[in-house]
Amino acid sequence: MINMPPPKDPIKREEYLKRQSESRKGCIPWNKGKKGLQIAWNKGIPRTEEEKKNISKGTILKTPRGKDHPNYGKPGLRGKDSPRFGAIDPKGKDHHLWKGGRKLNIFRRNTKRRELGNNFLNNPFPNSHGHHINLNDVIYVPKEYNKISHDVRTGRNMEVVNSYAYFFLMMQNIKEFRSA
């Protein structure tokens, strides 16, 4: 018997398969005479017909049917009244977690922006982004500078972003000074 992976070349593969077949001729299969010795992995508990009938009756009696079913006579189980279509679970304005929708969220976001001042320390330029270094002052920086998430109100990461903004403003002022 040859132990090697089959070659990818089709001609060599045919030769390989023929050699494998010839080398295994005359060998006894591993499972010859072993019928009935192996137990199937999915074999259940052997039960008599009487036990099967009793189990069937028990499950039928336990399952509520008709008027005994807890949802008997209640609306909203089929068609457009089903929970899939939102008849039972409230959605939108009727939901207890409703926060006002998209328009109200935009309004709230713009209200927060109105609290910030507009004292511009430099002029805008193409691909620029206004960065508030504090609640009043704004520096226009390239959009690449604003990739670090930060928050003016809480002060989160403001030192790092402000250092980039001040560096850019300083370099911009140096260029203007040299060109003048």
HUGI-V234541 format. One record per residue. N is the residue number from 1. RES is the residue in one letter. OMEGA is omega in degrees with one decimal (* if undefined). Layout:
N|RES|OMEGA / N|RES|OMEGA
This chain:
1|M|-177.8 / 2|I|178.8 / 3|N|176.1 / 4|M|-179.8 / 5|P|179.2 / 6|P|179.8 / 7|P|-179.2 / 8|K|178.8 / 9|D|-174.9 / 10|P|-178.5 / 11|I|178.4 / 12|K|-179.8 / 13|R|179.2 / 14|E|178.0 / 15|E|-180.0 / 16|Y|-178.9 / 17|L|177.7 / 18|K|178.5 / 19|R|178.6 / 20|Q|-179.5 / 21|S|-179.0 / 22|E|-177.6 / 23|S|-177.7 / 24|R|178.7 / 25|K|-179.8 / 26|G|178.0 / 27|C|178.3 / 28|I|178.5 / 29|P|-176.6 / 30|W|-176.0 / 31|N|-179.3 / 32|K|178.7 / 33|G|-177.5 / 34|K|-178.9 / 35|K|179.4 / 36|G|179.9 / 37|L|-178.2 / 38|Q|179.8 / 39|I|-179.4 / 40|A|-178.3 / 41|W|-175.3 / 42|N|179.9 / 43|K|179.7 / 44|G|177.9 / 45|I|179.1 / 46|P|-177.7 / 47|R|175.8 / 48|T|179.7 / 49|E|-180.0 / 50|E|177.8 / 51|E|179.1 / 52|K|179.2 / 53|K|179.6 / 54|N|178.0 / 55|I|179.7 / 56|S|179.5 / 57|K|-178.8 / 58|G|179.8 / 59|T|178.7 / 60|I|-179.8 / 61|L|-178.6 / 62|K|-177.2 / 63|T|179.4 / 64|P|-179.2 / 65|R|175.8 / 66|G|-176.7 / 67|K|179.5 / 68|D|-178.0 / 69|H|-177.0 / 70|P|-179.7 / 71|N|-177.9 / 72|Y|177.1 / 73|G|179.7 / 74|K|179.1 / 75|P|171.7 / 76|G|178.4 / 77|L|-178.3 / 78|R|174.1 / 79|G|-177.1 / 80|K|177.5 / 81|D|-176.7 / 82|S|179.3 / 83|P|178.7 / 84|R|-177.3 / 85|F|174.0 / 86|G|-179.1 / 87|A|-177.3 / 88|I|179.2 / 89|D|-179.8 / 90|P|178.4 / 91|K|177.6 / 92|G|-175.1 / 93|K|-178.5 / 94|D|-177.6 / 95|H|-175.6 / 96|H|178.2 / 97|L|-177.9 / 98|W|-177.5 / 99|K|174.9 / 100|G|176.5 / 101|G|-172.8 / 102|R|-177.3 / 103|K|-179.7 / 104|L|177.1 / 105|N|177.3 / 106|I|179.0 / 107|F|179.1 / 108|R|-179.4 / 109|R|179.3 / 110|N|176.9 / 111|T|177.3 / 112|K|179.9 / 113|R|-177.9 / 114|R|179.2 / 115|E|-177.0 / 116|L|-179.3 / 117|G|-177.7 / 118|N|175.9 / 119|N|-174.3 / 120|F|-179.1 / 121|L|173.9 / 122|N|-177.4 / 123|N|177.2 / 124|P|178.9 / 125|F|-178.3 / 126|P|-177.7 / 127|N|177.9 / 128|S|-176.8 / 129|H|179.8 / 130|G|179.2 / 131|H|176.8 / 132|H|176.8 / 133|I|170.0 / 134|N|-175.7 / 135|L|-177.0 / 136|N|-169.0 / 137|D|-177.6 / 138|V|172.7 / 139|I|174.8 / 140|Y|-179.1 / 141|V|174.7 / 142|P|-177.0 / 143|K|179.8 / 144|E|-178.0 / 145|Y|-171.9 / 146|N|-177.8 / 147|K|179.1 / 148|I|179.9 / 149|S|-177.3 / 150|H|-179.3 / 151|D|-177.5 / 152|V|-174.1 / 153|R|-178.6 / 154|T|-179.1 / 155|G|-178.3 / 156|R|178.0 / 157|N|-178.2 / 158|M|-179.8 / 159|E|-178.2 / 160|V|-176.9 / 161|V|178.3 / 162|N|178.6 / 163|S|175.6 / 164|Y|-177.9 / 165|A|178.8 / 166|Y|178.2 / 167|F|179.1 / 168|F|-179.8 / 169|L|179.0 / 170|M|179.7 / 171|M|178.9 / 172|Q|179.4 / 173|N|177.8 / 174|I|178.9 / 175|K|179.0 / 176|E|-178.7 / 177|F|179.7 / 178|R|-178.7 / 179|S|-177.5 / 180|A|*
